[in-house]
């Protein structure tokens, strides 16, 4: 088993199990988490005995609650660029691995957590799971998948609703809109995920690789938007409007974005 700071990895019976291991903050993502995820996916990708990768979150409450807002409070433009570079590297490994990736969503799947879900090929969710984006609520923008791939999954109008309105959706609603494949009782989640893994392991790995690469082809054409989006988002870090969302979250109060529209 590889050792990481924010993630655990175990390759077992043909499946690479990758777990975000920060349950004390609902598996929120910081720079170290992204780096650990990138490296764990690299290990699974490079191991010929691994045929399927599973991404989940530690504990009983969250798959991933999104970016760690506490670290965003002091983030500079330079630090933002460095973090987003690592995020891009992680996404490239997930997308280009040639191996199916399943999101086992065991709870909150919010913000950047939902973008991780979007980056996975398949999603099995606990009936306790909640999905959604929060970017405009906390002074950010979901440039890593939600703006590019989400419209392809749920349609343009629904994607704009999810990104603009920052509402939350149940596992059943996620299945209905195509954001998840199946919802199961909470205590049956990992047994169901393992069943899906076994089905995939019985399929031709070459055929699965070709199918994944071809299915990614259309949205891969939007790769340049990730680069431009990362640069634009990084330039917002630390300014007044960005910090209004961050500080409001930390102070547990509603943000006042209306002041930015006043003459």
C-alpha positions as CSV (number, residue, x, y, z in Angstrom):
1,X,0.0,0.0,0.0
2,X,1.4,3.4,-1.0
3,X,1.8,6.0,1.7
4,X,0.3,9.5,1.2
5,X,-0.5,12.4,3.5
6,X,-4.1,13.2,2.4
7,X,-5.0,10.0,0.5
8,X,-4.9,6.3,0.9
9,X,-4.3,3.8,-1.9
10,X,-4.7,0.1,-2.1
11,X,-4.5,-2.1,-5.1
12,X,-6.6,-5.2,-4.4
13,X,-7.8,-8.0,-6.7
14,X,-7.5,-5.9,-9.9
15,X,-9.0,-2.7,-8.4
16,X,-7.2,0.4,-7.3
17,X,-9.0,1.9,-4.3
18,X,-8.2,5.6,-3.9
19,X,-9.7,7.3,-0.8
20,X,-9.6,11.0,0.1
21,X,-8.6,10.7,3.8
22,X,-9.5,14.0,5.4
23,X,-12.8,13.1,7.2
24,X,-12.2,15.8,9.8
25,X,-12.9,18.4,7.1
26,X,-15.4,16.3,5.1
27,X,-12.6,15.4,2.7
28,X,-12.1,18.9,1.5
29,X,-9.3,19.4,-1.0
30,X,-6.1,21.3,-0.5
31,X,-3.0,21.4,-2.7
32,X,-1.5,18.3,-1.0
33,X,-4.7,16.4,-1.6
34,X,-4.7,17.1,-5.3
35,X,-1.0,16.1,-5.5
36,X,-1.7,12.8,-3.6
37,X,-4.7,12.1,-5.8
38,X,-2.5,12.7,-8.9
39,X,0.2,10.3,-7.7
40,X,-2.3,7.6,-6.6
41,X,-4.0,7.6,-10.0
42,X,-0.5,7.4,-11.6
43,X,0.3,4.3,-9.5
44,X,-3.0,2.7,-10.5
45,X,-2.6,3.7,-14.1
46,X,1.0,2.2,-14.3
47,X,0.1,-1.0,-12.6
48,X,-0.8,-3.6,-15.2
49,X,-2.7,-5.7,-12.7
50,X,-5.2,-2.9,-12.0
51,X,-8.2,-2.9,-14.3
52,X,-10.5,-0.5,-12.5
53,X,-10.0,2.5,-10.3
54,X,-12.4,3.5,-7.5
55,X,-12.4,7.0,-5.9
56,X,-14.2,7.6,-2.6
57,X,-14.0,9.5,0.6
58,X,-13.1,8.4,4.1
59,X,-15.7,8.4,6.9
60,X,-19.4,8.2,6.7
61,X,-20.4,11.7,5.7
62,X,-18.6,12.9,2.6
63,X,-17.2,11.8,-0.7
64,X,-15.6,15.3,-1.0
65,X,-17.1,18.6,0.3
66,X,-15.0,20.6,-2.3
67,X,-12.1,22.9,-1.9
68,X,-10.7,23.7,1.5
69,X,-12.0,27.3,2.0
70,X,-9.7,27.9,4.9
71,X,-6.6,27.5,2.7
72,X,-8.2,29.8,0.1
73,X,-8.4,32.7,2.6
74,X,-4.6,33.3,2.4
75,X,-4.1,32.0,-1.2
76,X,-2.1,34.3,-3.5
77,X,-2.3,34.5,-7.3
78,X,1.0,32.6,-7.5
79,X,-0.1,29.9,-5.0
80,X,-3.4,29.6,-7.0
81,X,-1.5,29.0,-10.2
82,X,0.6,26.3,-8.6
83,X,-2.4,24.5,-7.1
84,X,-4.4,24.7,-10.4
85,X,-1.3,23.3,-12.3
86,X,-1.5,20.2,-10.0
87,X,-5.2,20.0,-10.5
88,X,-4.7,19.9,-14.2
89,X,-2.1,17.2,-13.9
90,X,-4.4,15.1,-11.7
91,X,-7.3,15.5,-14.2
92,X,-5.0,14.4,-17.1
93,X,-4.1,11.2,-15.3
94,X,-7.7,10.4,-14.6
95,X,-8.9,11.1,-18.1
96,X,-6.0,9.5,-20.0
97,X,-5.5,6.4,-17.8
98,X,-7.3,4.2,-20.3
99,X,-8.9,2.4,-17.3
100,X,-12.5,2.9,-16.1
101,X,-12.8,5.0,-12.9
102,X,-15.8,4.7,-10.6
103,X,-16.8,7.4,-8.1
104,X,-18.2,5.7,-5.0
105,X,-20.1,8.7,-3.6
106,X,-20.8,8.1,0.1
107,X,-22.1,11.5,1.2
108,X,-21.5,15.2,0.3
109,X,-20.3,15.6,-3.3
110,X,-20.0,19.4,-3.5
111,X,-18.0,21.9,-5.5
112,X,-14.7,20.6,-6.5
113,X,-15.9,17.2,-5.1
114,X,-18.6,17.1,-7.8
115,X,-16.0,18.0,-10.4
116,X,-14.0,14.9,-9.3
117,X,-17.2,13.0,-9.7
118,X,-17.6,14.5,-13.2
119,X,-14.1,13.4,-14.1
120,X,-14.9,9.8,-13.2
121,X,-16.4,7.5,-15.9
122,X,-19.1,6.0,-13.7
123,X,-20.8,7.0,-10.4
124,X,-22.5,4.8,-7.8
125,X,-24.0,6.9,-5.0
126,X,-25.3,6.3,-1.5
127,X,-28.9,7.3,-1.0
128,X,-27.5,9.8,1.5
129,X,-25.4,11.6,-1.1
130,X,-25.9,15.2,-2.0
131,X,-24.5,16.8,-5.2
132,X,-24.0,20.4,-6.2
133,X,-21.6,23.3,-7.1
134,X,-20.8,26.3,-4.9
135,X,-18.4,28.4,-6.9
136,X,-20.3,31.7,-7.2
137,X,-21.4,31.3,-3.6
138,X,-17.8,31.4,-2.3
139,X,-16.2,33.7,-4.8
140,X,-14.9,31.0,-7.1
141,X,-15.7,29.3,-10.5
142,X,-15.8,25.6,-11.3
143,X,-13.4,25.7,-14.2
144,X,-12.3,22.1,-13.8
145,X,-15.0,20.1,-15.5
146,X,-18.3,21.6,-14.4
147,X,-18.2,24.4,-17.0
148,X,-17.0,22.0,-19.8
149,X,-18.3,18.5,-19.2
150,X,-21.3,19.1,-17.0
151,X,-23.4,20.5,-19.9
152,X,-22.7,17.3,-21.9
153,X,-23.9,15.2,-19.0
154,X,-27.1,17.0,-17.9
155,X,-27.7,19.4,-20.7
156,X,-27.1,23.2,-21.1
157,X,-30.0,24.5,-19.1
158,X,-29.6,22.1,-16.1
159,X,-25.8,22.7,-16.0
160,X,-26.4,26.5,-15.8
161,X,-28.9,25.9,-13.0
162,X,-26.4,23.8,-11.1
163,X,-23.5,26.2,-11.5
164,X,-25.4,29.5,-11.2
165,X,-27.9,28.6,-8.4
166,X,-25.6,26.6,-6.1
167,X,-28.3,24.3,-5.0
168,X,-28.0,20.7,-3.8
169,X,-29.5,17.6,-5.3
170,X,-30.2,14.1,-3.9
171,X,-28.7,10.9,-5.2
172,X,-32.0,10.1,-6.9
173,X,-32.1,13.5,-8.6
174,X,-28.5,13.0,-9.7
175,X,-29.4,9.7,-11.3
176,X,-32.4,11.2,-13.1
177,X,-30.3,14.0,-14.6
178,X,-27.5,11.7,-15.5
179,X,-25.0,13.0,-13.0
180,X,-24.8,9.5,-11.3
181,X,-25.5,6.0,-12.7
182,X,-27.2,4.4,-9.7
183,X,-28.3,5.2,-6.2
184,X,-28.2,2.4,-3.6
185,X,-28.9,2.2,0.2
186,X,-26.0,3.7,2.1
187,X,-24.8,0.4,3.7
188,X,-24.8,-1.4,0.3
189,X,-22.6,1.2,-1.5
190,X,-19.3,-0.5,-1.5
191,X,-20.7,-4.0,-2.2
192,X,-22.5,-2.5,-5.3
193,X,-19.3,-0.7,-6.4
194,X,-17.4,-4.0,-6.1
195,X,-20.0,-5.7,-8.2
196,X,-19.5,-3.1,-10.9
197,X,-15.8,-3.6,-10.7
198,X,-16.1,-7.3,-11.2
199,X,-18.3,-6.8,-14.2
200,X,-15.7,-4.4,-15.7
201,X,-12.8,-6.8,-14.9
202,X,-14.5,-9.4,-17.0
203,X,-14.4,-7.1,-20.1
204,X,-11.5,-6.7,-22.6
205,X,-9.1,-4.1,-21.1
206,X,-8.1,-3.1,-24.6
207,X,-11.7,-2.5,-25.6
208,X,-12.4,-0.5,-22.5
209,X,-9.3,1.6,-23.1
210,X,-10.3,2.4,-26.7
211,X,-13.9,3.1,-25.7
212,X,-12.9,5.5,-22.9
213,X,-10.4,7.4,-25.1
214,X,-13.0,7.8,-27.9
215,X,-15.8,8.9,-25.5
216,X,-13.4,11.5,-24.1
217,X,-12.5,12.8,-27.5
218,X,-15.2,15.5,-27.8
219,X,-14.7,17.0,-24.4
220,X,-10.9,16.7,-24.7
221,X,-11.2,19.3,-27.5
222,X,-12.0,21.8,-24.7
223,X,-8.7,21.3,-22.9
224,X,-7.6,24.8,-23.8
225,X,-10.5,26.1,-21.7
226,X,-9.1,24.5,-18.6
227,X,-5.8,26.3,-19.1
228,X,-7.5,29.7,-19.7
229,X,-10.0,29.1,-16.9
230,X,-7.2,28.2,-14.5
231,X,-5.3,31.4,-15.3
232,X,-8.4,33.6,-15.0
233,X,-9.5,31.9,-11.7
234,X,-6.0,32.3,-10.2
235,X,-6.0,36.0,-10.8
236,X,-9.1,36.4,-8.6
237,X,-7.5,35.0,-5.5
238,X,-7.1,37.5,-2.7
239,X,-9.2,40.3,-4.2
240,X,-12.2,41.8,-2.4
241,X,-14.9,40.0,-4.2
242,X,-13.2,36.6,-3.8
243,X,-12.6,37.1,-0.1
244,X,-16.2,38.2,0.5
245,X,-17.2,34.6,-0.3
246,X,-14.4,33.1,1.6
247,X,-14.9,35.2,4.7
248,X,-18.6,34.7,4.7
249,X,-18.1,31.0,4.7
250,X,-15.7,31.1,7.5
251,X,-17.8,33.5,9.5
252,X,-20.9,31.4,8.9
253,X,-22.9,34.3,7.4
254,X,-24.5,35.0,4.0
255,X,-22.1,36.7,1.6
256,X,-23.0,40.2,0.4
257,X,-22.2,40.2,-3.3
258,X,-24.8,42.9,-4.0
259,X,-22.3,45.6,-2.9
260,X,-20.3,44.8,-6.0
261,X,-23.2,45.9,-8.2
262,X,-23.7,49.2,-6.4
263,X,-22.7,52.4,-8.2
